Amino acid sequence: MDRQELTARLKVIIKPFVTNMDAYDNLTEETDFIKDLNINSANLVDIVLDLEENFNIVIDNIDMERMLDVKTALEIIETKLAEK
């Protein structure tokens, strides 16, 4: 799965939690989940759970705390998928 496919799947997962649709529509790897998309920290936990289920991976607390932007989320997903 390439970066573009991962990004597309990530967008589907985060969409229900986004309150700034303009930022969502213009999402890049630099997009911050909290500052740009206005996703609250409780919903970030839901997103992590959805990512784990969708990609069949386990995201530990250290990675969860780092996952604040699209680029880091993609890197963590790619790393976890490579470990499988």
N, C-alpha and C positions, 0 to 999 in steps of 0.2 A: 504494500500500500504506500503510495507516494504522499508527499507533504500536502499536495492539493486535495487529495481524497481525505486525508486526516482532518484538514481544515474544514472541509465541507461537513464531515460528520460531527466535528466539534461545534460548528455553527448550529446544527440541528439540535444538539443537546443543550446548548446554552440559551437558545431563543426564548423558551418559556420564562426565563428569569431576567431577561433584559428589559430595562425601562427606558433606555435611550436608543430608539430604533435608528436614528440617523447614524450614530456611531456603529451600530450593528451592521447597517447596510454598507458602511465603508470600512469594515473590519480588516485589519492588517495584523501582522505578527506583533506589532508594537502596541496593539490595543490592550489597555488595562481593564480587567474585569470590573474592578470597583470604581476607579476614577472615570473611565470612559463609558462603560456600559451600565453603570449604576447598579451593579449586582451587589446585594448585601452579603455579609460574611456567612450568614446562616445558609443562604442559597448557594454559596460556593461549596459548602459541604454536600449539598444535594447534587451539585454538578459533579463533584468528585465521585460520589456514589454511582451516578449515571454513567460516568466515564468507565468506572470499573466494570459495570455490568455490560455496557455496550462493547467494550474492547476485550472483555474477559481478562482483566489485569487487576493487580492489587497495588494501590497507591498508599505508601506509608505516610506517617505524620510529617516527616521531614520534607518529603516531596509535596505534600498537601500545603504546607506552610509557604513553599516557594512558588506555588502555582497561582500567580497573581496576574499574569498576562498570557496572551495567546501563544507567544513564542515559547515560553517556559512550559506551558501545558503541552504543546506539541512535542517538545524535546523529551518530556517525561513519558508521554505516551509512546514515542518511538523507542525509547530506552527499554520500557517495560515490554513492549512487543518483541524486541530483539532478544530479551532474556528468556522468552518462552520456548 
